[in-house]
Amino acid sequence: MIVVEPNSAETTAASRAFQAAAAYDHLRLSTYSACETARGRIRIEHAHDALMLQFDDVGYFNRLYAPSAAIAGHLDHVEAFYRDSPFGCELVIENDDQGLLAEACARRGWQPSHSYAWMHMKTGATDAGDESEGISIRQPHVQEHTAFLEFYLRGFEAAPGNFAAAIRNMRHLFYLPQLHFRIASREGVDAAIGVLCVLGETAMLAAGATLPEQRRHGCHHAVLADRIRLAHGLGCTEVVSYAYEGGQSHLNMESMGVETVNVTQGWRFNGAAAS
């Protein structure tokens, strides 16, 4: 299990945001591997100090979390791990200040992918505000678990044909003590969902999604505020997250007072997808 280092002078807010993102994905994928027939199609390994995740049923999970540019010297290992994958992989880096990783990836034919904004806020640093007028937020009941997951998949615009397989894996997440789930309703209609992942004193804003037809009505903002209040109530000293730089999620978090503490460039290895 990936551990988020304690909030101290020796670790930066950006580092803890990166560690939380890696821990959250590792937690989910290891849960799927332990609980479902998908375990034979899931691989979790390390290359030097980087975490390699592979699940060829879901392209998102083919990710490499590298805390430093030292992974540049191990890209042969990385490419061998992902070479036969139909999705290749995305390399998410914590810090490449000298550009060494960018140089190595470009030299080997990797392509730039998303630019990631790493986010941080102390839970007592700002008031997340009261609940938004006309929007109510609740924890889903056990009977609502399947509906929550269907909502999640719709919010992220996943292919409907993949819902059944995804729900078989994702239903186990409700029993993880680190995860807290929220549903927002607007005028009596379920409109948005969010997940909070608690890792010691650090809470990560994870998996916020609003149905396309419910966007621009304040639902995403309301779920963000609710999770920030929840993190504070659970004793967390900080909230972290990440988002595509300049995307709506990034802008929404900044509007709530969550600060951008670092921006890093991701890289994509296409693997079998390039064949």
Secondary structure, DSSP 8 states (H G I E B T S, - for coil): ------SSTTS-HHHHHHHHHHHHHHHHHHHHHHHSGGGGGEEEEEETTEEEEEETTSGGG-EEEESSGGGGGGHHHHHHHHTT-TT-EEEEES--TT-HHHHHHHHTT-EEEEEEEEEEEETTSS---S--TTEEEE---GGGHHHHHHHHHHHTT--GGGHHHHHHHHGGGGG-TTEEEEEEEETTEEEEEEEEEEETTEEEEEEEEE-GGGTTSSHHHHHHHHHHHHHHHTT-SEEEEEEETTSHHHHHHHHTT-EEEEEEEEEEE-GGGG-
